[in-house]
Every structure is written in structure tokens, then in C-alpha cells.
Amino acid sequence: MSLLQTLFGEATVNPFLQNLRILPVFLDIAMVICSFNLLSFLYRVIKGPAMADRAIAMDSCGVTVMSLIVIYSIRQGTSLYMSCAMVIAVLGFIGMVGLSKYIQGGNIVASGNIVLNREEAEDLQNLQDPKVTEELQKKAAEARQKAAANYIPTARHQRKNRKRHHKK
């Protein structure tokens, strides 16, 4: 009797899989390995030292849940659960793109005509070009204030801060 039959009863009895004696054992082993991976990724989500580590761990959790669903679907001998795996894959991709954009610049969706992150706003402020209009300077100041309020250090700033601390 396999682990899935013990947990889920007669729902796992499948005539296709009854002829393949070794496949259910390998699928059970794969599900156990994926479960341990999921637990380790959840640990990294909770204890991760940086936001990027947590983001990668969450993406890995999504992939692991998706693979658990696919393995369970193969174990059941049905394709009913494959659409759930596809939805998880698409949502995981969209979520990861949004989160990485937020980590990189602090803003996800452009709220106006000009969207600047902190570095661009500082560069624009330092620019002494007469062609830059007063409205553009005003928008740059607003973007700087927004970025300062939602500031998440980028990798470049983290490296600079590490160098400053090591010099002291």
C-alpha cells in the first residue's frame, strides 16, 4: 500500500497505474522530496536575510507547489489538475516580475507621465541644463520625495554602504 493510498484512501486507485508497479513508488518519493523542499523554502521566506532572498524563496515555493500538483495529477491518472498548475505558474511569474520591479525601483506602476527612481531624480537635480523646464524639476522633486518615503536600498547602494562601513 502506497503513502497516497494510506492518506487519501480509494481515490488513488487507478487502473492505468496498477499495471506500472514501480511508478507509484517513485511518485510517492517525489512528493515527499517536494514536501521537504517546500518546507525549506518556507523557512527561507521567514528567515531570509534580504528581500531578494525572500522573493526567490516565494517563487521557488510556487514552483514546488506546482510540481506537487503535477505529481499528484500523474498519480491520479487525470489531467484535471493541470489547469491549476498553469494558473499557479502564470500568477507566480506575474508576481515575481512585480516584486522585482518594486525591489529595483520602489514603484511598480507609472502614476504620471514622468516616473523616476531615486538615482534618476538625483541625477536630474544635479543637471544644470537650461532646457530642463521648471515643471520637470518639480516632478523630479516629487519623485525624489516619493522615493525617499519608500526607499529600499538597491544593490549598488548596499555595496556603497558596505564600503563606507569597512573604511571606518
N, C-alpha and C positions, 0 to 999 in steps of 0.2 A: 504494500500500500504506500503510495507516494505522499509527500508532505502536503500537496494541494488537496488530495482526497481526504486527508485527515482534517484539514482546515475547512474545506468547503463541501465535503460530502459528495453526493452523487452528481453534482453539477459538473464535475471534471471528467466524468466517464465519457469518452469519445471513441466511436468505433474506428476512426482513422488512426488514432494514437494507440489503440490496443494492439495493432499489428507491429508497431515500432516499439520494441521493449526498452531500448536504451534512451530514446529521445525524451520521455518524461523525466527521467533521472537527470539528464543534462539540463533540462528546462528548470527543474527544481533547484539545481545547484546554481544556475544563472540567476534565478530570482533571489536566492539567499545572498549571493555576492552583490547584486544590485542593491539589496536592502542595506547591507553593511556600507556600501558606498554612499547611499543616501544619508545614513546616519553620520558618516564622516563629513559630508558636505554641509549638513545642518550644523554640525559643530563649528565648522569654519565660518558659516554665516553668523553665528552667535559670537564667536571669539575672534573673528578676523581682525588683524591689526589695522587694516586700511579699508576705505570704502571700495576700492577696486577689488580687493580680495573677496569682500562680501558679494560684490556683483558677480564675479566669476563663479563663486560657490553657488549662488542662486541659479545661475544659468546651468551649472552642472546638475543641480537638483532637478531642474526641469527636464534635462536630457535623461536623467536616471529614472524619473517617474514615467517619462515617455517610453523608455526601454522596458520598464516593468509592465506597462500596459501592453506593449507589443508581445512580450514573452507570454503574458497571461492569455492574450488573444491566440497565440500559436498553440498554447497548452489546451485551450478550449476548442481549437479547431474551427474558429469562426473569424470573420473579418469585421464583425460589428464594432469592435473597439478601436479599429484603425483610424476612424474619423476623429475619435477623441485624441489619439496620439498626434494627428495632424494639427488639430486645434492648439494643443499644448506647444507644438513646435513653432507655429506661427506667432502665438502670444509670447513665447519665450524670446523669439527673435526681435519682435517689436519692443518688448520691454527692455531688452539688453541694449538696443540702439538708443532708446530714450534715456536710459540710465547713463550710458557712456557719454551721451551728449551733455547731460546735466553735470556729470563729473568733470568733463573737459571745460565747459564754459559757464556753467551756472544757470543757463537758460535753455529751455527746450523748444519753445515756440516763439517765433518772432512776434512781438506785440506792436511793433510800429514799423515805419519804413526803414529805420536805421537800427540795427541791433549790433551792439558792440560788447565784447567781453572786456574784462578789466585791463588787459595789456593793450588792446586796441584803443581804449579810451585814454589811457595814459600816453600812448604814442601820439594820438591826435591832439591832446592838450599840449604836448611839447612841440608840436609842429607850428612854426611861425610863418605860415603861408597866408598872404592877404586874400587868396582866392577862397579860403575857408570862411563861410558865412557865419554870422552870429547865431543863426538857428542851428547850424551844425554843431557849433561849440556848446550850445545849450543842451542839445540832445546828447552830446558826449558827456556833459556833466551829469545829466540824469542817468545815463548808462553807468557812469562811474559810481554814483550813489547806490544804484540797484546792485551792482556787482559787489560793492563793499558790504552791503547788507547781507547778501547771500554768498559771501566769499568762501570758496572751497579751494584750498591751495592745489595748483596744478603740479605736475611732476617737476617742471622747471623751477617753480618757486620752492618746492621741497628740497631740491638739490642746493639751491642758493642758501636756504636757511641752514642746511646741514654744514655747508662750507663756513658760514658765519659762526656757527657754534663751535666748530672744530678749531677755528682760528683763535677763539677766546681762550 
